[in-house]
């Protein structure tokens, strides 16, 4: 149990002190799950666009040096993948702890941040490939 929980006489846990007066844990959990579902659909959409754009670039004889040579995009992509890895690692690490396990809302928040990093990474690649496709036409 974290120090942000208050326990009633009957043993039920009252919301976290920080957000307890604004929103309860279950509602926050459901909101985070909804955002993850929307991000999942967006990931599929961008993944399909990346695949189609890549196919179009290879037909137009695109050069892979154009993709790799964009230093700013490479750095942003690296940051997004690092965020994804860090929060997925945190999610799995806290899952293995017995005594200090956070609640399910915290797990979902880690998952949301990790998934957001993945979506941003895919969007960055989509922008790179789309710009190359426009230059080749």
C-alpha positions as CSV (number, residue, x, y, z in Angstrom):
1,X,0.0,0.0,0.0
2,X,1.4,3.4,-0.9
3,X,1.5,6.3,1.5
4,X,-1.1,8.1,-0.7
5,X,-3.9,5.7,0.4
6,X,-6.2,6.2,3.4
7,X,-7.8,3.1,5.0
8,X,-11.2,3.3,6.6
9,X,-12.3,1.4,9.7
10,X,-13.8,-1.4,7.6
11,X,-10.6,-1.9,5.6
12,X,-11.7,-0.3,2.3
13,X,-9.2,2.0,0.6
14,X,-10.3,5.5,0.0
15,X,-8.9,7.1,-3.2
16,X,-5.4,8.5,-3.5
17,X,-4.9,11.8,-1.7
18,X,-3.7,13.5,-4.8
19,X,-6.6,12.8,-7.2
20,X,-9.1,11.3,-4.8
21,X,-11.3,14.4,-4.6
22,X,-11.3,14.8,-8.4
23,X,-11.6,11.2,-9.8
24,X,-11.7,7.7,-8.3
25,X,-9.2,5.0,-9.4
26,X,-11.7,2.9,-11.3
27,X,-12.8,5.8,-13.5
28,X,-9.2,6.8,-14.1
29,X,-8.4,3.2,-15.0
30,X,-11.3,3.1,-17.5
31,X,-10.2,6.4,-19.1
32,X,-6.7,5.2,-19.5
33,X,-7.9,1.9,-21.1
34,X,-10.1,3.9,-23.5
35,X,-7.1,6.0,-24.5
36,X,-5.0,2.9,-25.0
37,X,-7.7,1.4,-27.3
38,X,-7.8,4.6,-29.4
39,X,-3.9,4.6,-29.6
40,X,-4.1,0.9,-30.7
41,X,-6.4,1.8,-33.6
42,X,-4.2,4.8,-34.5
43,X,-1.2,2.5,-34.5
44,X,-2.8,0.1,-36.9
45,X,-3.8,3.0,-39.1
46,X,-0.3,4.5,-39.2
47,X,1.2,1.0,-39.6
48,X,-0.9,0.4,-42.7
49,X,0.1,3.9,-44.1
50,X,3.8,3.2,-43.4
51,X,3.6,-0.1,-45.2
52,X,1.9,1.4,-48.2
53,X,4.2,4.4,-48.3
54,X,7.2,2.2,-48.1
55,X,5.9,0.1,-50.9
56,X,5.4,3.2,-53.0
57,X,8.9,4.5,-52.2
58,X,10.5,1.2,-53.3
59,X,8.6,1.4,-56.6
60,X,9.8,4.9,-57.2
61,X,13.4,3.8,-56.5
62,X,13.8,5.6,-53.2
63,X,17.2,5.7,-51.5
64,X,17.7,4.4,-48.0
65,X,20.4,7.0,-47.4
66,X,17.6,9.7,-47.5
67,X,15.9,7.9,-44.6
68,X,18.9,7.4,-42.4
69,X,20.5,10.8,-43.0
70,X,17.8,12.8,-41.2
71,X,19.6,13.3,-37.9
72,X,16.8,15.2,-36.1
73,X,14.2,12.5,-36.9
74,X,16.7,9.8,-35.9
75,X,17.2,11.5,-32.5
76,X,13.5,12.0,-31.9
77,X,12.8,8.3,-32.9
78,X,15.5,7.2,-30.4
79,X,13.9,9.2,-27.6
80,X,10.5,7.8,-28.4
81,X,11.8,4.2,-28.4
82,X,13.7,4.9,-25.2
83,X,10.5,6.1,-23.5
84,X,8.7,3.0,-24.7
85,X,11.4,0.7,-23.4
86,X,11.8,2.5,-20.1
87,X,8.1,2.4,-19.2
88,X,7.6,-1.2,-20.4
89,X,10.5,-2.2,-18.3
90,X,9.1,-0.3,-15.3
91,X,5.7,-2.0,-15.9
92,X,7.3,-5.5,-15.9
93,X,9.7,-4.7,-13.0
94,X,6.9,-3.5,-10.7
95,X,4.9,-6.5,-11.7
96,X,7.6,-8.8,-10.3
97,X,7.7,-7.1,-6.8
98,X,5.6,-8.8,-4.2
99,X,5.4,-6.3,-1.4
100,X,5.6,-3.0,-3.3
101,X,3.3,-3.7,-6.2
102,X,1.4,-0.6,-7.3
103,X,-2.3,-0.7,-8.1
104,X,-3.7,-1.5,-11.5
105,X,-4.2,2.1,-12.4
106,X,-0.5,2.7,-12.1
107,X,0.2,-0.3,-14.4
108,X,-2.2,1.1,-16.9
109,X,-0.5,4.5,-16.7
110,X,2.9,2.9,-17.4
111,X,1.4,1.0,-20.3
112,X,-0.2,4.2,-21.7
113,X,3.1,6.1,-21.6
114,X,5.0,3.3,-23.2
115,X,2.3,2.9,-25.9
116,X,2.4,6.7,-26.5
117,X,6.1,6.5,-27.1
118,X,5.5,3.7,-29.7
119,X,2.8,5.7,-31.4
120,X,5.1,8.8,-31.6
121,X,7.9,6.7,-33.0
122,X,5.6,5.3,-35.8
123,X,4.3,8.8,-36.5
124,X,7.8,10.1,-36.9
125,X,8.6,7.3,-39.4
126,X,5.4,8.1,-41.2
127,X,6.4,11.7,-41.6
128,X,9.9,10.8,-42.8
129,X,8.6,8.3,-45.4
130,X,5.8,10.7,-46.5
131,X,8.3,13.5,-47.1
132,X,10.6,11.2,-49.1
133,X,7.6,10.0,-51.2
134,X,6.7,13.7,-52.0
135,X,10.3,14.4,-53.0
136,X,10.4,11.4,-55.4
137,X,7.3,12.4,-57.2
